[in-house]
Amino acid sequence: MFPAQLASSLRVGARTILIIHVCPSLYVIVQWGLLVATLFTMETKSFTSLEEAQGART
């Protein structure tokens, strides 16, 4: 039972390592895209709220 579990976990680990090695650039691109999108939405939200505050002030 234990050797079979070990073999299956090794297989899953090898597949994960393969995926990590094959698409690190894709992963990085996705991470940067999410980061940029988050920052962009935060910036636009703060910008619109600033505009609203200035409009209410004047």
C-alpha positions in Angstrom: 0.0 0.0 0.0 2.7 2.5 1.0 4.9 2.0 -2.1 1.8 2.5 -4.3 1.0 5.7 -2.5 4.6 6.8 -2.8 4.7 6.1 -6.5 1.4 8.0 -7.2 2.6 11.0 -5.1 5.9 10.9 -7.0 4.0 10.8 -10.3 1.9 13.8 -9.2 5.0 15.6 -8.0 6.8 14.9 -11.3 3.8 16.2 -13.3 3.6 19.3 -11.1 7.4 19.9 -11.6 7.0 19.4 -15.3 4.2 21.9 -15.5 6.1 24.4 -13.4 9.2 24.0 -15.6 7.2 24.1 -18.9 5.1 27.2 -18.2 6.9 29.5 -15.7 6.8 32.3 -18.3 3.1 31.9 -18.7 2.6 31.9 -14.9 4.7 35.0 -14.6 2.7 36.7 -17.4 -0.6 35.8 -15.7 0.7 37.1 -12.3 1.9 40.4 -13.8 -1.4 40.7 -15.7 -3.4 40.2 -12.5 -1.1 42.7 -10.6 -1.4 45.3 -13.3 -5.1 44.9 -13.6 -5.5 45.2 -9.8 -3.3 48.3 -9.6 -5.1 49.8 -12.6 -8.6 49.3 -11.2 -7.4 50.7 -7.8 -5.9 53.7 -9.5 -9.0 54.4 -11.6 -11.2 54.0 -8.5 -9.1 56.4 -6.4 -9.0 58.8 -9.4 -12.8 58.9 -9.9 -13.3 59.3 -6.1 -10.8 62.1 -6.1 -12.7 63.8 -9.0 -16.0 63.3 -7.2 -14.5 64.8 -4.0 -13.1 67.8 -5.9 -16.5 68.2 -7.7 -18.3 68.2 -4.4 -15.9 70.6 -2.8 -16.2 73.3 -5.5 
